[in-house]
């Protein structure tokens, strides 16, 4: 059956190379890779552009304040201001708009796996990592992390016209 004990996750902002992973971590990564039904998605530059255009379209339609966005081959990062929608709904709408844009542009990375004229399989992870940022400092740190993420992967800084500059919070914090 395997180890069913609860493991405490540790989130950190530093990446490790494969050489820095323990044998157990490497084995779990390989087992996860073998369990995939489709190959891992690795966006090309044009596919990332389609994703960005989908995000821009949904952001404009729903009135999101997206303070930072990085779209790199294997994942995306967004820093989004509070909205009347729950963050889960916002993420689903953004992913849906990006997927629609990829299909409309003929760039869906899993298009070859579509069967009988149906849409391709989903390219997004089922879950998302969400963090609630409660101060201007936390938001500014998150924005800096997102903007630096492509650079850490040897890519250029990403700037997008539809990203809203963060100009601080009214009252200094967000409260529910």
N, C-alpha and C positions, 0 to 999 in steps of 0.2 A: 504493500500500500504506500509506503514512503513515509517520510517524516511529516506529521500533521500538526506539529507544535506551532504555536504562534511565534512568528519572527517579528521582532521590532525593526521597522525600516529606518534607515538613516538617510535623510536627504542632505545633499551637500552641493556646493556650486563648483566643485572641482572634478574634472574628468580624469580617469585613470586609463592608461594604455592597457592593452590586452596582457602585456608582460607583467603588469602590476596586479592582475587579478589572481585570486587563489585558485588552486586546482578545482575546488568545489564550485566556485563562481564560473569558471570556464566550462565545467561539465553541465551546469544548469543552463548556461547560454546555448551550448551546443544542443542540449535536449529540447530547448524551446525552439531553436532554429529547425530541427528535424520535425517538430510537431506542426509547423506551418503548413497550411493547405495550399498557399500560393507563395511565390518568392517574396522576400522582403522588398518593400517599396523604397526606391532611391530616386528622388525627383531630379530631373534634368533642369537646366536653367529655364527652358521654355515652359516646363511643367510648373516650376515655382512661380513663374510669371502668371500663369493661369490661376494658380491658387491665390496669388496676391490680388488679381482682378476679381476673383470671387469674393474674397474677404472685403475688398473695397466696395463692391456692389451691395453686399449685405450690411456693411457698416453704414453706408449712406441711407439705405432703405429703413434701417431700424434705429438710426440715430446713436450708434455706439461711439464712445470716445475711446479709440484705440490709441494708447500712448506709446506703444512700441510694438514692433513686429519683426521677427526674423524667420525666414523660410529657408531652411537648409535641406540638403538631400534627404536626411532621415528623420527630421522632426521639425516642428514649428514652435515658436514661442510668441506669446502675445501678452501684453499688459493692457488690461481693459478697465475703464472706469465703471463704477457702479451704474446700474441701469434698472429699469422696472422689471426686466426679465431676470430670472435666475441664471447664474453663470452656466449651469448645465444646458439650459435652453439656448443661451447665446452661443456656446461652443457648438452645439448641434446645428444651429442655423448657419454658423460660419463654415463648418465642415460641409454641410449640404450645398451651400453656395459655391464653395471651392470645387466640389465634385461635379456639380452641374457645369461650371465653367470649363473644367478639364474635358468633360464629355463634349460640350459644344465646340471646343477648340480642337477636338480630335487628338487629345494628348493624355488621356487617362492611362496611368502606368500599368494597369491590369486589364486593358481593353482586350487583349488576346484571349482572356479567360471568360469573356462574356459568351453565353450560350443562347442559341435560338433567338437572336435579336434582343435579348434582355440587356439590362445595364450591367456593366462590369462589377465584379466583387468590390466590396468596400475597401478603401485604402487606409482608412483611419483606425487607430486603436479604439477599442470599445470604451476604455476609461480615459480620463484626463487627469492631469495633475493640476490641482487648483490650490492657490494660496491666497488668503484674504490679507490684503495689505492695509494696515490701519493708521499709517502715518505718512507724511510727506517723505520722510527719510526712507522708509521701506519702499515706497513707490519709486523714488529716484534710484535706489539701489537696484530694484528689479529692472527698471528701464536700462540702466547701465549694463546689467548682465545680459539682457536681450540684445542690445546693440553690439556688445562685444562678442556674442556667441559665434557669429559667422567668422569673425577675425580669428578666433581661437581654432577654427577649422580651416584656416588658410584661405578664406574667402574675403571678398570686399565688404566694407560696411554697407548696410542696406538702408537706403532712404526711400520713403514712399510719400507721395504728395497727400495721400488720404490719411496718414497718421496725424493725430491731433497732438500738437505740442503740449506737454504737461506744464501747467502754469500754477501749480499749487492747489490746495484744497481750501474751500471756503470753510472757515472755522478751524482749520488745522488737522482735523481727523474725520474719518467716516465713522458713523455709528449706525447701527440698525435700529 
